[in-house]
Amino acid sequence: MAKAAKTAIKTKDQKAAAEAKNWTKVIKAVRSPKTGAYTFKEAIVHKDKVKDFLAAK
């Protein structure tokens, strides 16, 4: 992810580069009620919404 942000900063659109830093990739382990195995749910969310994503079932 650092390379993508670095590349965005080098572009002429500084506003878009600054906005890109506000997004985070979140990975949540979810246990299957049927088998008991874990699966992973991942999403790219705004940094202000991370707690909401992790709290949701």
Residue, then its C-alpha position, 0 to 999 in steps of 0.5 A: m500500500a505504501k507504494a500506491a500512496k507514494t505514486a499518488i503523491k508524485t502526481k499533480d493532483q495533490k488533493a486526490a493523494a491526500e484523500a487516498k490516505n484516509w482509506t484503510k484496508v480492514i480484514k476481519a476473521v469471521r467464524s462459520p456457525k456451520t463448520g466452525a472454520y474461520t473465513f476472512k472478510e475484507a473491505i476498504v473503508h474510510k478511516d472513520k468507519v473502521k470501528d463500525f465495520l468491525a462491530a457489524k456482524 
